[in-house]
Amino acid sequence: MKTLYTFLVASSLWVSCHSAVFAQDIAAGETLFNSKGCIGCHGPKGQSANEASFPTLAGKEASYIADQIKAFRDYERENPMMNPMVQGISDEQAAQIGAYLAAQ
């Protein structure tokens, strides 16, 4: 019984800490999304008004968004608009933008 109690307490603490970190990632991602100019093409909160030219990113998996940002940054995926836009974005910042967009 004591082992179960210890496990439950430890699990609760882990979830609480993890949730707080994720909330900070979302806030930082929102700031980055807006300040880097992403909103100009992908729309407020990642809701594109011109889906034919600029995809809606809201609601996509955080890891997918982060991976795509890194691929554009590293020229593994080429796009004349995106490659220069994401230069200088760190892996952590890419994850934060992904967290923000996934939460939308």
C-alpha positions, 0 to 999 in steps of 0.5 A: 500500500505504501508503494502505491501511495508513493507512486501516486504522489510521485506521478502527481508531482511529475504531471504538475511539473510537466504541465507547468513547463508545457504551459511556459512552452506555449506562452514562449511559442506564442511570443515567438510565433507572433514576433518572428512574423509567422502570423503574417502568412499562417494567420492569428493562432495558426489559422490561415486565411489563405489555405491554398498558399499558407497551411493552417498549423493550428492543432497539428502535432507539436513534434511535427511542427518542430520537425518542419521548422528544423527541416526548413532551418537546416535546408533539408526542406527547401522553400524560398520563404520559409528557409530564411524565416526560420534561420536562428531558431533553436531546437528549443524555440522550434519545440515552443512554437510547436507546443503553441500551435498544437494547443490551438 
